[in-house]
Amino acid sequence: MITISGFEKSYQGRLALKIPSLALPGGVYWLRGANGSGKSTLLKAMAGLLDFKGSIVLQEKVDLKKQDVAYRRRVNFAEAEPVFPEFLTGQEMVSLFAAAKRAPATQPQAYLDSIGLTPDLERPVGAYSSGMLKKLSLALAFLGQPDWILLDEPLITMDAAALEVLYQWIAACRAAGVHFILSSHQALDATFLPGLQTLVVEDKTVKPLA
Ligand SMILES: Nc1ncnc2c1ncn2[C@@H]1O[C@H](COP(=O)(O)OP(=O)(O)OP(=O)(O)O)[C@@H](O)[C@H]1O
């Protein structure tokens, strides 16, 4: 469960998103909304990457603002358009994230092998294509033992084979009790994401679709 209360985010004094109260019990959520509606703002705030007014609390006890290290270890995030330091290799990025997220020893390799990134790990990420960067950032978002994984536009730039792998990762994590929020402009297919629930971002707020 994630509970959002009294949430407000403004940029340069201009309100972007306001959520008086929202409780997300868990499962898989499709975060849907028009361009500029506030999807990335919500996900970045929930990932602890944006300052905001109000509170976000995990499982009624881990407050993002008060226990930020514990919270961030349990909530993972992948950006829509990942930007990494270009001089670091894929392997160096994986090692950094694996240490920060306390990933079990063999976990990173399993993800990288299945998505086909292993042959490119020694190359600097500045030499990666946009699809390779996306695969790397998604693999990083699965490291550790998160309770929630937030994926901003995970479908963009992914080829069909990579998408199938992503759905397999999500299914395996769901079976282990991990919850997901995926933002997407494309409709998500409930065949691949059983129990899919919808959150709509409009009029500068977020509501579950009844
Ligand atoms: N760094 C920023 N500075 C100023 N305004 C911002 C900034 N980031 C986002 N905004 C504004 O906040 C609002 C929500 O933006 P956000 O990126 O969260 O939308 P989104 O739903 O993810 O959009 P898209 O579907 O186009 O990616 C928009 O009006 C946007 O202009």
The ligand as an SDF file (V2000), in Angstrom:
LIG
                    3D

 31 33  0  0  0  0  0  0  0  0999 V2000
   11.1690   20.8400  -14.7540 N   0  0  0  0  0  0  0  0  0  0  0  0
    9.9960   21.4410  -15.0310 C   0  0  0  0  0  0  0  0  0  0  0  0
    9.9050   22.7930  -15.0220 N   0  0  0  0  0  0  0  0  0  0  0  0
    8.7380   23.4160  -15.2670 C   0  0  0  0  0  0  0  0  0  0  0  0
    7.5860   22.7780  -15.5440 N   0  0  0  0  0  0  0  0  0  0  0  0
    7.6200   21.4350  -15.5800 C   0  0  0  0  0  0  0  0  0  0  0  0
    8.8220   20.6920  -15.3310 C   0  0  0  0  0  0  0  0  0  0  0  0
    8.5390   19.3750  -15.4100 N   0  0  0  0  0  0  0  0  0  0  0  0
    7.2310   19.2890  -15.7210 C   0  0  0  0  0  0  0  0  0  0  0  0
    6.6820   20.5210  -15.8200 N   0  0  0  0  0  0  0  0  0  0  0  0
    5.2580   20.8180  -16.1120 C   0  0  0  0  0  0  0  0  0  0  0  0
    4.4400   19.9970  -15.2660 O   0  0  0  0  0  0  0  0  0  0  0  0
    3.3180   19.5020  -15.9880 C   0  0  0  0  0  0  0  0  0  0  0  0
    3.3180   17.9900  -15.9250 C   0  0  0  0  0  0  0  0  0  0  0  0
    4.4570   17.5100  -16.6220 O   0  0  0  0  0  0  0  0  0  0  0  0
    4.8280   15.9590  -16.6520 P   0  0  0  0  0  0  0  0  0  0  0  0
    6.1620   15.8350  -17.2990 O   0  0  0  0  0  0  0  0  0  0  0  0
    4.6530   15.3990  -15.3020 O   0  0  0  0  0  0  0  0  0  0  0  0
    3.6700   15.3930  -17.6020 O   0  0  0  0  0  0  0  0  0  0  0  0
    3.5010   13.9700  -18.3060 P   0  0  0  0  0  0  0  0  0  0  0  0
    2.0720   13.5510  -18.0730 O   0  0  0  0  0  0  0  0  0  0  0  0
    4.5480   13.0350  -17.8480 O   0  0  0  0  0  0  0  0  0  0  0  0
    3.7000   14.3680  -19.8350 O   0  0  0  0  0  0  0  0  0  0  0  0
    4.1680   13.5200  -21.1320 P   0  0  0  0  0  0  0  0  0  0  0  0
    3.0820   12.5330  -21.4130 O   0  0  0  0  0  0  0  0  0  0  0  0
    4.2480   14.5780  -22.1870 O   0  0  0  0  0  0  0  0  0  0  0  0
    5.4930   12.9020  -20.8060 O   0  0  0  0  0  0  0  0  0  0  0  0
    3.4320   20.0730  -17.4030 C   0  0  0  0  0  0  0  0  0  0  0  0
    2.6240   21.2390  -17.4690 O   0  0  0  0  0  0  0  0  0  0  0  0
    4.8800   20.4520  -17.5360 C   0  0  0  0  0  0  0  0  0  0  0  0
    5.0490   21.5620  -18.3860 O   0  0  0  0  0  0  0  0  0  0  0  0
  1  2  1  0
  2  3  1  0
  2  7  2  0
  3  4  2  0
  4  5  1  0
  5  6  2  0
  6  7  1  0
  6 10  1  0
  7  8  1  0
  8  9  2  0
  9 10  1  0
 10 11  1  0
 11 12  1  0
 11 30  1  0
 12 13  1  0
 13 14  1  0
 13 28  1  0
 14 15  1  0
 15 16  1  0
 16 17  2  0
 16 18  1  0
 16 19  1  0
 19 20  1  0
 20 21  2  0
 20 22  1  0
 20 23  1  0
 23 24  1  0
 24 25  2  0
 24 26  1  0
 24 27  1  0
 28 29  1  0
 28 30  1  0
 30 31  1  0
M  END
$$$$
